[in-house]
Structure formats: C-alpha cells, structure tokens
Amino acid sequence: MAKISGAVEINRERCKGCNLCVVACPVDVLSLQPKEVNDRGYHFAYAAYPDKCIGCASCALVCPDSCIEVYRVVEK
C-alpha cells in the first residue's frame, strides 16, 4: 500500500505572519521564523518539520492571503 505524505510551499514574501496556519496545523509542521523577516517586515511562516506533514491542507484553508500551497505526495 502506498504511503501518502504532504508537502507545504509557503510564499514568504506575501506572508504577514498572522500565525493562523501554525495554530491550524494538527501535526505541528509550521512555525513562524523567529529571526528573519520578509521584505514587508513580517516574521513569515515556514515548515519547521516538513517530514511530519500529512497533506491535510488545513493551513492553506485558513490562510487569509493564500500564501500556502499543499501537495500530496504518494510514496510507493
């Protein structure tokens, strides 16, 4: 049986660091970058633990700026 995992891509320049995606993630994949800021001066979200992603897309659904894309990867 194939294993399905997720892959998260975040547009760092559009992210305003609202933290909604971090809270929505059921497996704690995302976090806000503590030391870096984007061109707009915000601490952006990033995948701190990308291997834990299950591809549920909860983060993308709650993002108010549509900065997040989630892909499902099938591993055989």
C-alpha positions in Angstrom: 0.0 0.0 0.0 1.3 3.5 -0.9 2.1 6.0 1.8 0.7 9.5 1.3 2.6 12.4 2.8 2.3 16.1 2.3 4.5 18.9 1.0 3.9 22.5 2.0 5.1 25.5 0.0 4.8 29.0 1.6 5.2 32.3 -0.3 7.4 34.0 2.2 7.1 37.4 0.7 3.3 37.5 0.8 3.1 36.0 4.3 2.2 38.6 7.1 2.9 36.2 10.0 -0.7 36.1 11.3 0.0 32.7 12.9 -3.3 31.2 11.8 -1.7 28.4 9.8 0.6 27.5 12.7 -2.4 27.1 15.0 -4.5 25.2 12.4 -1.8 22.5 11.7 -2.8 19.3 13.5 0.7 17.8 13.5 2.7 21.0 14.3 4.6 21.2 11.0 4.6 25.0 10.7 6.2 27.7 12.8 6.9 31.4 12.5 10.5 32.3 11.6 11.9 33.8 14.8 15.0 35.7 13.4 14.3 36.5 9.8 11.7 38.9 8.3 10.5 39.2 4.7 10.6 42.4 2.6 7.5 43.7 4.3 9.0 43.3 7.7 6.9 40.3 8.9 8.1 37.2 10.6 6.9 34.7 8.0 5.7 31.1 8.4 7.9 28.2 7.4 7.8 24.4 7.6 9.8 23.6 10.7 9.1 19.9 10.4 8.2 19.2 6.8 8.5 15.4 7.2 5.5 15.4 9.6 3.1 16.9 7.0 0.1 14.7 6.3 -1.2 16.9 3.4 -4.5 17.8 5.1 -4.3 21.4 3.8 -5.8 23.0 7.0 -3.0 25.6 6.9 -3.9 26.6 3.3 -7.6 26.8 4.1 -7.2 29.3 6.9 -4.5 31.5 5.3 -6.2 34.9 4.6 -3.6 35.8 1.9 -3.5 32.5 0.1 0.3 32.2 0.7 0.2 28.4 1.2 0.0 25.5 -1.3 -0.2 21.9 -0.1 0.7 19.0 -2.3 0.1 15.3 -1.6 3.0 13.0 -2.4 2.4 9.3 -2.9 5.4 7.2 -1.9 5.4 3.6 -3.2 
